[in-house]
Amino acid sequence: MIVDQHHAPSALDRLKQFLKYRILHADDSPHRIAMGVALGLFIAWTPFIGFHMLILLGLAIVLRANKLIALACVWVSNPFTYFPVYYPSYLLGGTVLKLFRPGPELSGAQVQEMFGRFGSSPFFTNFFRAEFRQTLLNLLWQIGYELCVGSTIIGLSIAVAAYFATYSIIVWHRKTRPEL
């Protein structure tokens, strides 16, 4: 295979390399690696922005998950993915909570405007400023219950699927390539 030295690898190529060399070949048990992937993805779906790393490291220690892999996976949630991660979580949480407590709800346009204001790029350059924390608290105050419920349901679903998929792939990969 001829490789063009002037062609930069695409994001998909970098993802494949990461999966192959950082996950499949990680020097750890399949359970600990799969637990790291699952834990990182679960925490990525939680709305506790700014605390993901601390929560993740605490849980990784308690659950004996691979910390480095968990840290890499938690970055699925980042300023560019907030809307596609949290908006469906909010919608699911709102639907579930409506079953138990009907009441007033925000319109879709209101929620999109709040997420848009929260995710604007200049906003994230001021991550450690009080303005960021205040806007985050206001957002969570208005849609926090819905967001937490939906995030937990989606995050757990993704984490369970990721654990079993990762575990199976690692075991298969190691059996088919024992020399590695």
C-alpha contacts under 8 A as a table, 3 or more apart, distances in Angstrom:
res1	aa1	res2	aa2	distance
4	D	7	H	5.39
5	Q	8	A	7.63
9	P	12	L	7.93
9	P	13	D	5.66
9	P	14	R	6.45
10	S	13	D	5.07
10	S	14	R	6.30
11	A	14	R	5.07
11	A	15	L	6.11
12	L	15	L	4.97
12	L	16	K	6.18
13	D	16	K	5.11
13	D	17	Q	6.23
14	R	17	Q	5.08
14	R	18	F	6.07
15	L	18	F	5.01
15	L	19	L	6.12
16	K	19	L	5.14
16	K	20	K	6.04
17	Q	20	K	5.09
17	Q	21	Y	5.88
17	Q	22	R	7.74
18	F	21	Y	5.48
18	F	22	R	5.20
18	F	23	I	6.97
19	L	22	R	5.65
19	L	23	I	5.08
19	L	24	L	6.33
20	K	23	I	5.95
20	K	24	L	5.11
20	K	25	H	6.55
21	Y	24	L	6.01
21	Y	25	H	5.20
21	Y	26	A	7.04
22	R	25	H	5.89
22	R	26	A	5.48
22	R	69	I	7.61
23	I	26	A	5.15
23	I	33	I	6.99
23	I	69	I	7.03
24	L	169	I	7.93
24	L	170	I	5.59
24	L	173	H	7.22
25	H	180	L	7.52
26	A	33	I	7.52
28	D	32	R	6.52
28	D	33	I	6.44
28	D	66	N	7.55
29	S	32	R	5.35
29	S	33	I	6.27
30	P	33	I	5.19
30	P	34	A	5.93
30	P	166	T	7.93
30	P	167	Y	5.47
30	P	170	I	6.03
30	P	171	V	6.60
31	H	34	A	5.18
31	H	35	M	5.90
31	H	65	A	7.92
31	H	167	Y	6.27
32	R	35	M	4.98
32	R	36	G	6.11
32	R	64	R	6.59
32	R	65	A	4.63
32	R	66	N	5.25
33	I	36	G	5.05
33	I	37	V	6.40
33	I	65	A	6.55
33	I	66	N	5.30
33	I	69	I	6.83
33	I	166	T	7.83
33	I	167	Y	7.58
34	A	37	V	5.12
34	A	38	A	6.12
34	A	65	A	7.84
34	A	162	A	7.31
34	A	163	Y	4.84
34	A	164	F	7.32
34	A	166	T	5.24
34	A	167	Y	5.22
35	M	38	A	5.05
35	M	39	L	5.87
35	M	63	L	7.97
35	M	65	A	5.12
35	M	66	N	6.91
35	M	70	A	7.90
35	M	163	Y	5.98
36	G	39	L	5.17
36	G	40	G	5.96
36	G	60	A	7.07
36	G	65	A	4.72
36	G	66	N	4.70
36	G	67	K	6.19
36	G	68	L	7.70
36	G	69	I	5.44
36	G	70	A	4.19
36	G	71	L	7.97
36	G	73	C	7.90
37	V	40	G	5.25
37	V	41	L	6.19
37	V	69	I	6.10
37	V	70	A	5.26
37	V	73	C	5.93
37	V	159	A	7.57
37	V	162	A	6.76
37	V	163	Y	6.67
37	V	166	T	7.54
38	A	41	L	5.28
38	A	42	F	6.08
38	A	70	A	7.51
38	A	158	I	7.46
38	A	159	A	4.18
38	A	160	V	6.57
38	A	162	A	5.49
38	A	163	Y	5.10
39	L	42	F	5.08
39	L	43	I	6.11
39	L	56	L	7.18
39	L	59	L	7.92
39	L	60	A	7.33
39	L	65	A	7.68
39	L	70	A	6.08
39	L	74	V	7.96
39	L	159	A	6.49
40	G	43	I	5.32
40	G	44	A	6.09
40	G	56	L	6.79
40	G	69	I	7.55
40	G	70	A	4.23
40	G	71	L	6.14
40	G	72	A	7.27
40	G	73	C	4.70
40	G	74	V	4.25
40	G	75	W	7.93
41	L	44	A	4.97
41	L	45	W	6.61
41	L	70	A	7.66
41	L	73	C	5.69
41	L	74	V	5.46
41	L	76	V	7.08
41	L	155	G	6.79
41	L	158	I	7.00
41	L	159	A	5.90
42	F	45	W	5.44
42	F	46	T	6.89
42	F	74	V	7.77
42	F	152	T	7.79
42	F	155	G	4.43
42	F	156	L	5.93
42	F	158	I	6.91
42	F	159	A	5.34
43	I	46	T	5.20
43	I	52	H	6.25
43	I	55	I	7.60
43	I	56	L	6.49
43	I	74	V	6.25
43	I	155	G	7.26
44	A	47	P	7.97
44	A	52	H	6.95
44	A	73	C	7.61
44	A	74	V	4.68
44	A	75	W	6.72
44	A	76	V	6.15
44	A	77	S	5.02
44	A	155	G	7.66
45	W	77	S	6.89
45	W	85	V	6.58
45	W	86	Y	7.20
45	W	151	S	5.44
45	W	152	T	7.32
45	W	154	I	7.37
45	W	155	G	5.22
46	T	49	I	7.67
46	T	52	H	7.82
46	T	148	C	6.78
46	T	151	S	5.50
46	T	152	T	6.74
46	T	155	G	7.20
47	P	86	Y	7.39
47	P	147	L	6.91
47	P	148	C	6.61
47	P	151	S	7.17
48	F	51	F	5.60
48	F	52	H	6.20
49	I	52	H	6.01
50	G	53	M	7.56
51	F	54	L	5.38
51	F	55	I	6.11
52	H	55	I	5.31
52	H	56	L	5.87
52	H	74	V	7.39
53	M	56	L	5.00
53	M	57	L	6.04
53	M	71	L	7.09
53	M	74	V	7.82
54	L	57	L	5.31
54	L	58	G	6.21
55	I	58	G	5.26
55	I	59	L	6.16
56	L	59	L	5.25
56	L	60	A	5.87
56	L	70	A	7.31
56	L	71	L	7.33
57	L	60	A	4.99
57	L	61	I	6.17
57	L	67	K	6.64
57	L	71	L	7.94
58	G	61	I	5.37
58	G	62	V	6.40
59	L	62	V	5.02
59	L	63	L	5.83
60	A	63	L	5.15
60	A	64	R	5.45
60	A	65	A	4.73
60	A	66	N	6.81
60	A	67	K	5.86
60	A	70	A	7.55
61	I	64	R	5.03
61	I	65	A	6.63
61	I	67	K	7.65
62	V	65	A	7.96
65	A	70	A	7.43
66	N	69	I	5.68
66	N	70	A	6.18
67	K	70	A	5.00
67	K	71	L	6.04
68	L	71	L	5.09
68	L	72	A	6.29
69	I	72	A	5.09
69	I	73	C	6.21
70	A	73	C	5.12
70	A	74	V	6.18
71	L	74	V	5.33
71	L	75	W	7.01
72	A	75	W	5.80
73	C	76	V	5.91
74	V	77	S	6.25
75	W	78	N	5.89
76	V	81	T	7.22
77	S	80	F	7.83
77	S	81	T	5.67
77	S	82	Y	6.20
77	S	85	V	7.11
78	N	81	T	5.34
78	N	82	Y	6.10
79	P	82	Y	5.55
79	P	119	G	6.28
79	P	121	S	7.82
79	P	124	F	7.31
80	F	83	F	7.59
80	F	119	G	7.72
81	T	84	P	5.55
81	T	85	V	5.99
82	Y	85	V	5.21
82	Y	86	Y	5.69
82	Y	87	Y	7.80
82	Y	119	G	7.01
83	F	86	Y	5.40
83	F	87	Y	5.41
83	F	115	F	6.46
83	F	116	G	7.79
83	F	119	G	7.53
84	P	87	Y	5.86
84	P	88	P	6.72
85	V	88	P	6.42
85	V	89	S	6.72
86	Y	89	S	4.91
86	Y	90	Y	6.05
86	Y	147	L	6.97
86	Y	151	S	7.12
87	Y	90	Y	5.05
87	Y	91	L	6.28
87	Y	112	Q	7.87
87	Y	115	F	7.81
88	P	91	L	4.99
88	P	92	L	6.10
88	P	150	G	7.61
89	S	92	L	5.22
89	S	93	G	5.99
89	S	146	E	7.59
89	S	147	L	5.62
89	S	148	C	7.77
89	S	149	V	7.62
89	S	150	G	4.18
89	S	151	S	4.87
89	S	154	I	6.75
90	Y	93	G	5.10
90	Y	94	G	5.97
90	Y	143	I	7.26
90	Y	146	E	5.20
90	Y	147	L	4.27
90	Y	148	C	7.72
90	Y	149	V	7.87
90	Y	150	G	5.63
90	Y	151	S	7.32
91	L	94	G	5.13
91	L	95	T	6.20
91	L	146	E	7.37
91	L	147	L	7.82
91	L	150	G	7.12
92	L	95	T	5.10
92	L	96	V	6.21
92	L	146	E	7.51
92	L	149	V	7.79
92	L	150	G	4.95
93	G	96	V	5.14
93	G	97	L	6.01
93	G	145	Y	7.42
93	G	146	E	4.16
93	G	147	L	5.79
93	G	148	C	7.08
93	G	149	V	4.79
93	G	150	G	3.75
93	G	151	S	7.38
94	G	97	L	5.17
94	G	98	K	6.02
94	G	146	E	4.81
94	G	147	L	7.67
94	G	150	G	7.44
95	T	98	K	5.23
95	T	99	L	6.89
96	V	99	L	5.54
96	V	100	F	7.36
96	V	149	V	7.84
96	V	150	G	7.87
97	L	100	F	5.31
97	L	101	R	6.02
97	L	102	P	7.64
97	L	146	E	6.86
97	L	149	V	7.94
98	K	101	R	5.14
98	K	102	P	4.87
98	K	103	G	7.39
99	L	102	P	6.81
106	L	110	Q	6.06
106	L	111	V	6.51
107	S	110	Q	5.17
107	S	111	V	6.43
108	G	111	V	5.22
108	G	112	Q	6.09
109	A	112	Q	5.09
109	A	113	E	6.05
110	Q	113	E	5.13
110	Q	114	M	6.27
111	V	114	M	5.05
111	V	115	F	6.21
112	Q	115	F	5.12
112	Q	116	G	5.91
113	E	116	G	4.94
113	E	117	R	6.09
114	M	117	R	5.18
114	M	118	F	6.13
114	M	139	L	6.91
115	F	118	F	4.99
115	F	119	G	5.95
116	G	119	G	5.13
116	G	120	S	6.07
117	R	120	S	5.55
118	F	123	F	6.93
118	F	135	T	6.91
118	F	136	L	7.21
119	G	123	F	6.85
119	G	124	F	7.31
120	S	123	F	5.39
120	S	124	F	7.06
121	S	124	F	5.48
121	S	125	T	6.96
122	P	125	T	5.29
122	P	126	N	7.09
123	F	126	N	5.59
123	F	127	F	7.00
123	F	132	F	6.92
124	F	127	F	4.98
124	F	132	F	7.70
126	N	129	R	5.36
126	N	131	E	7.77
126	N	132	F	6.54
127	F	132	F	5.73
127	F	133	R	7.82
128	F	132	F	6.84
128	F	133	R	7.60
129	R	132	F	5.59
129	R	133	R	6.85
130	A	133	R	5.13
130	A	134	Q	6.04
131	E	134	Q	5.10
131	E	135	T	6.15
132	F	135	T	5.26
132	F	136	L	6.11
133	R	136	L	5.05
133	R	137	L	6.04
134	Q	137	L	5.10
134	Q	138	N	6.11
135	T	138	N	5.06
135	T	139	L	6.13
136	L	139	L	5.11
136	L	140	L	6.13
137	L	140	L	5.08
137	L	141	W	5.89
138	N	141	W	5.03
138	N	142	Q	6.27
139	L	142	Q	5.33
139	L	143	I	6.16
139	L	144	G	7.14
140	L	143	I	5.24
140	L	144	G	4.08
140	L	145	Y	7.83
140	L	147	L	7.83
141	W	144	G	5.44
143	I	146	E	5.57
143	I	147	L	5.98
144	G	147	L	5.00
144	G	148	C	5.89
145	Y	148	C	5.21
145	Y	149	V	6.14
146	E	149	V	5.32
146	E	150	G	6.06
147	L	150	G	5.27
147	L	151	S	5.75
148	C	151	S	5.09
148	C	152	T	5.96
149	V	152	T	5.27
149	V	153	I	6.35
150	G	153	I	5.21
150	G	154	I	6.10
151	S	154	I	5.23
151	S	155	G	5.52
152	T	155	G	5.07
152	T	156	L	5.82
153	I	156	L	5.41
153	I	157	S	6.19
154	I	157	S	5.11
154	I	158	I	6.13
155	G	158	I	5.19
155	G	159	A	5.94
156	L	159	A	4.95
156	L	160	V	6.03
157	S	160	V	5.40
157	S	161	A	6.26
158	I	161	A	5.22
158	I	162	A	5.88
159	A	162	A	5.00
159	A	163	Y	5.97
160	V	163	Y	5.16
160	V	164	F	6.44
161	A	164	F	5.48
161	A	165	A	6.05
162	A	165	A	5.11
162	A	166	T	5.74
163	Y	166	T	5.29
163	Y	167	Y	5.94
164	F	167	Y	5.14
164	F	168	S	6.00
165	A	168	S	5.26
165	A	169	I	6.09
166	T	169	I	5.18
166	T	170	I	6.06
167	Y	170	I	5.28
167	Y	171	V	6.18
168	S	171	V	5.25
168	S	172	W	6.04
169	I	172	W	5.07
169	I	173	H	5.87
170	I	173	H	5.02
170	I	174	R	6.04
171	V	174	R	5.25
171	V	175	K	6.16
172	W	175	K	5.18
172	W	176	T	6.14
173	H	176	T	5.28
173	H	177	R	5.99
174	R	177	R	5.13
174	R	178	P	5.45
174	R	180	L	7.23
175	K	178	P	5.60
177	R	180	L	5.85
